[in-house]
């Protein structure tokens, strides 16, 4: 992939319609200042109309995307193309077409089928899954846990402002008096803001949360330790057999005990001998002993007669319990009441990844879906995760998933009205008086609706997989690796590792100059036709120095230590999307200057990027 040359705007092609296509197109056209051609099946659709209103975006309606339509969209001059339809087969076919006709074009493909994605991914073809990026953040929101930032060997995590045990480095998100979110506030802004999300250092004993954004194992790849334990089977058998098994076993034990007591009194033998004499006729039937004491003979006859009725009863109860237990285990239904677990409603691609992630963490989870043939149901059963089949808008289904004693419910169904209805229904399920409030995480595409739900539903979070995944797709298209995303309400920060290019404006700068506060973003950067994007903010997390072939270098330097940046150093920054583009532009390689050294030619980083 090549960057646009100085003075030009990079061109991108996007194939798809929907929230991810819209967010990706908006990022490419506004934040990354490119021109975008979008191919959609219906120009009158909601998201197609929103994309048509964006600057430097051309929406093209095509009945079928083929070579001619891609050529018309500018695939021959594009820096990259994104295939983001929710159709694995169609995306793969287009990726192969683009690879054949325009082999130099970098292609970013949205894939749900993990095994198919692994076969497709290679040079100049990046395979991503929106749900793979969204799942870790949704899990963290449900568990109220940290999000890990992978900066080499640093133990950096994001925490809420309620966490006081970890040393804080910086404020990532804060809110003003109007409850508006400010990302990466400057020191001058903080007195008037309320910190909400902080960057902290995890201690050596703290368990670090997982960071997974790549394609995950197939659904039939189950952890080797996930085998049904004998104790669980016995407990399930006891639950399904219930009172009948206990009653039958009690009657049999009473018969044996009465017989043993009678024999001991009549013969004066020991308890062991008496039990031996009582058990044989009652369970197996012993040969008659004509020389035995008359009382022993009478007792053995009575035991044999009673056992004829009791043994089949016990056998029937046990067989019935085994059958019912096996049936329950096969369907995956909860076998006993649960508490402190997470209920995941909607077992599509995203719900499947969330269940896998929770199960790997050892968090008890119950999967719920109205369709027994949903993809994630088979995955949950393979992992011994309890499954409830039914409409989660009904209280009976929610009670079957023990929502009343759950710590959180995650609703990732496809319909917006259905998702909201399930969220409200879950809040209406009675909870014990001493139980903490139910954490509600909803998959909501509309940002304004997400705000309203937070006001109406206490302790709720509205997140969208497209909102969380769009920065990753945009970064893959412009050629910059994004390491992680940190969402909060309707804002998102990205962690990126950027290489300092030869003769870039960063060469010779002190590392502290990468910190760009949002308040410094002016209305224009001085470059004709390129307005300064508001919301630009970035903070330096670390610098990885250049490694030499002969040895040496490769040190990770903290921001407090600082250094003057050199070509091929790598900087870890956390930034808004506009801030990432600003730092990336400053780090871009440029032709060697004539008559000026690097130190004298570079201006402040917060000024306009060099052309």
Helices and strands as residue ranges (DSSP letters): E 11-15, H 19-26, I 27-31, E 35-40, H 46-52, E 57-61, H 67-72, E 80-83, H 88-101, E 106-110, H 114-120, E 125-128, H 130-143, E 147-151, E 154-160, E 167-175, E 181-183, H 187-190, E 194-201, H 230-267, H 271-279, I 280-284, H 294-331, E 342-345, H 349-361, E 365-369, H 375-382, E 386-389, H 395-400, G 403-405, E 408-411, H 416-427, E 439-443, H 447-456, E 460-463, H 465-478, E 482-488, E 491-499, G 511-514, G 518-520, E 538-544, E 556-558, E 570-575, H 577-587, H 598-601
